[in-house]
Amino acid sequence: MGVWAALAAPLSSISDRHAKEGLPLKLGLGFDDLSRRPDIRGMVESFVNNTVQGPTSVFASGPSGMLSDLRSVVAVSNSGSKLWEGQGRFDVRLV
């Protein structure tokens, strides 16, 4: 089953196949556990860049390593100079 076919297949059929073959069910496109995490940097950057105005609050839960990475992403997404110019979208907070 190709990557796109796996994404298009219903989750129940994927979990049934994994159960029959004795495989653990892991969602995500990565080949190992580290690459299965979502692209949080890309997600935050995309959201901030597509926000018309106003501050951004990021709500998150997950493994401590991923939250630590998210703290760094949020810190880099803030821009005091752009905020000073009136671009409120660059006021990004992690809640």
N, C-alpha and C positions, 0 to 999 in steps of 0.2 A: 504494500500500500504506500503510495507516494506521500510526500509531506502535505500537499494540498488536498489529496483525497482523505487523508487522516483528519484534516481540519474540517472538511465538509461532512464527514461521516458523523452520525449521531453518537453522542458520548456513550450511550448504552451499548451500541454495537462494538465500540472500541473496548469498553470494559469487559464485555462478554468474551471477546477474542483473547484479551489478556488473561482472563480467568481460566479459559480452556487451555491456554499454553503455559499456565503457571508463571506468567510474567507480572511484575508489579506495574500498576498503572501510574505513569508519570505524564503529566501534561507539559507542553512546551515544545519548542522546536530544537532545543539543544541536544547534543549527543552525550554530554556529561552533565552532572548536577550543577556545576558552576555556570554553564551557559544556558540553563533552563530558567534563570531569573529574568524577569521582565526588564526591558531597557528603560530603567527609571530616568536616566539622564535624558534620553530622547523624548520620553513622555512629558517630563516637566518642561523641557525647552520648547517643545511643540505647543504645549498649553499656554505657556507664558507668551510666546511669540504670536499666538492667535487670539490672545485676550485683547479686547478693544480698549478697555480702561479699568482702573481699579486694582486693588491689591489681590494677590492670590494666596489662598490658604491651602496647604497640602495636608490631607488627613491620611494616615497610613498605619498599617499594622503588619507585622511579619517577623521574620527572623532578625535577631539583633544585628547581624552583619549587614543585612539589606537596609535596615533602618539607619545604620551608621553611614552607609553609602548615600542614602537619601539625604541625610543631614548635610553632607558635603555638596551634593547637587543643589540643594536649596540655597546654601551659602553662596555658591558660585552664581546662581541665578539672580541674586540681588545686585542692583546697580544703583549706588547712591547718586552718581552723576545723572543718570537717566531719570531717576526719581525726582531729582532737583529740577529737571527740565519739565516736569509735569507728567511724566509717563509712569503713572501709578502701578502699572502691571508689573514693574520690576521691584515691587515690594512683595517679596515671597516669604511666607512663613510656614514652618512645619508645626502642625498641631498634634 
